[in-house]
Structures are given as C-alpha cells and as structure tokens.
Amino acid sequence: TLEQLELNFQQLEAEEKAMYEKRKSEAEEAQRTLAQQREMYQKIITQEKRIADVKGNRYYKDQYNQLAKKYADSKKELEEDMRKQEEIINLFEMIK
C-alpha cells in the first residue's frame, strides 16, 4: 500500500541520516587524530635528522643506527595510520 511505501521511505531516510551523522562523527575524530599524527610525524622527522647529523661522529654508532631504525619503523607505522585516517575523511567528503 501507499502508506507502507511512505513508512519505508521515512525509515530509509532516518537510517540514511543516522549513517551520515555516524560518518560525520568518524570523520571529525579522524581529523583530530590526523592533526596529532602529523605533529608526531614532524617530531620523528626532526629526530631522524638529528640522529643522521651526529651518528657518524659518535662512539655509539651502532646504538644510533638502531635508534634511527626504530624511528624509521615508527614513522612507517604512523604513515599507515595516517593513510587510514585520510581514507575515513575522504569517504565522508564523498557523501557530504
């Protein structure tokens, strides 16, 4: 019946709005997270540069190299996480 179709339509609109609000909230959280991650990323880059500048002149070259590798690994993980946040933001932008 027409009334049933109208109810289905209203229900679908309500579900659509709920999904939009959920995606919006996720995108806003992703933007906050991404801002923090970018700040952390810059700190890692700064530390990597400092290590690169001094590791050749130090007694503990092996330890500096190990530390540089840990920073590189952390940066790689962070880049992957940042891509995930950007995907969440981009998905919301597509449905906006």
C-alpha positions in Angstrom: 0.0 0.0 0.0 1.0 3.6 -0.4 1.1 4.1 3.4 3.5 1.2 3.8 5.7 2.6 1.0 5.7 6.0 2.7 6.7 4.4 6.0 9.5 2.5 4.3 10.7 5.8 2.7 10.7 7.6 6.0 12.5 4.7 7.7 15.2 4.7 5.0 15.6 8.5 5.3 16.1 8.1 9.1 18.6 5.4 8.6 20.4 7.5 6.0 20.6 10.4 8.4 21.9 8.2 11.2 24.6 6.8 8.9 25.5 10.3 7.8 25.8 11.5 11.4 27.9 8.5 12.2 30.3 9.0 9.3 30.5 12.7 10.1 31.5 11.9 13.7 34.1 9.4 12.5 35.5 12.0 10.0 35.7 14.6 12.7 37.5 12.2 15.0 39.8 11.2 12.2 40.7 14.9 11.5 41.6 15.4 15.2 43.7 12.2 15.2 45.3 13.1 11.9 46.4 16.5 13.2 48.0 14.9 16.2 49.7 12.3 14.0 51.1 15.0 11.7 52.6 16.7 14.7 54.1 13.5 15.8 55.4 12.8 12.3 57.2 16.1 12.2 58.9 15.3 15.6 60.0 12.0 14.2 61.5 13.6 11.1 63.3 16.1 13.3 64.7 13.4 15.5 65.8 11.3 12.4 67.6 14.4 11.1 69.4 14.9 14.4 70.5 11.3 14.5 71.7 11.4 10.9 73.7 14.5 11.7 75.5 13.1 14.6 75.7 9.3 14.2 78.8 9.3 12.1 80.8 11.3 14.8 79.8 9.3 17.9 81.3 6.5 19.8 78.0 4.7 19.9 77.3 4.4 16.2 75.6 1.1 16.4 73.2 2.4 19.1 72.5 5.5 17.0 71.8 3.3 14.0 69.4 1.1 16.0 67.7 4.2 17.2 67.4 5.6 13.7 65.8 2.3 12.6 63.3 2.4 15.4 62.4 6.0 14.4 62.1 4.8 10.7 59.8 1.9 11.8 57.7 4.2 13.9 57.4 6.7 11.0 56.3 3.9 8.7 53.6 2.7 11.1 52.4 6.3 11.6 52.3 6.8 7.8 50.0 3.8 7.5 47.8 5.0 10.3 47.6 8.5 8.8 46.5 7.0 5.5 43.7 5.2 7.3 42.5 8.5 8.9 42.7 10.2 5.5 40.5 7.4 4.0 37.9 8.0 6.7 37.9 11.7 6.0 37.8 11.2 2.2 34.8 8.7 2.5 32.8 11.3 4.4 33.8 14.0 1.9 32.4 11.9 -0.9 29.0 11.5 0.7 28.8 15.1 2.0 
